[in-house]
Amino acid sequence: MTTCPDLNNKTAVITGASRGIGEATARHLASLGAHVVLAARSADAINRIAAEILDAGGKAHALATDVADDNAVAKLIATTVDATGRLDLLVNNAGLIDPIFRIADSDPTAWGNIIDVNIKGVYHGLRHAMPVMAGQDSGGTIVNISSGAANSALEGWSHYCASKAAVQRLTGVAHKEAHGSGVRVFGLSPGTVATEMQRQIRASGINPVSQIPWESHITPDWVAKAIAFLTTPDADKWLGTDFSLKVEEGRAAVGMAS
């Protein structure tokens, strides 16, 4: 089982931190000593979570952020560096799937909004974080939350499959451009996770994923542990690619039962 990394004196930004994977990641990284900066559009939720982390003895800030807005992401990164002096980890977790609809029934505005968050949000994070990390002696790590949908054609998920395929390519390009400057970039494909997104998927009734029993989904805590693992040198073999929790090697790396 992989030893938990020591993240004392490290700073981590987590987008989509108001619930699910993002919330679990913020709490876990804080428990490992990181100063966590929670970002999401839901200001009330991230302020509450940050306060709970502080009450538990951790270090946390919250900043309401729409990752689809480049200026907002620039402010998030700049504010983080101003407050903590550094940026060691960025988790590009913010992502949407709802509304789920077949292409012929889709609304172009809603479809485009998901593209703005799922693709442009990751791009904005990369663009603003990479130069900061490259300017630090210790570099930094970026984790882009990916999905098996990047390599699948799932009915009703045209926006999600297309956006996650794009994130997979962004991960590879960012790695090629930044690895020489000490910036480590990974994708993370967790499989199905027991979050609000899975409730939305189940409610749609479209494609086989909506029929997966709730007890078959992993908990967000395991994704948080995988993100922590990716900050360690043991993860370097996955640089520029997707680390998957659906395969035995990935699960073993974070201590999950096969």
Secondary structure, DSSP 8 states (H G I E B T S, - for coil): -------TT-EEEEESTTSHHHHHHHHHHHHTT-EEEEEES-HHHHHHHHHHHHHTT-EEEEEE--TT-HHHHHHHHHHHHHHHS---EEEE------S---GGG--HHHHHHHHIIIIIHHHHHHHHHHHHHHTSTT-EEEEEE--GGGG---TT-HHHHHHHHHHHHHHHHHHHHHGGGTEEEEEEE--SBSSHHHHHHHHH--SGGGGS-GGGSB-HHHHHHHHHHTTSGGGGGGTTSEEESSSHHHHHHTT---
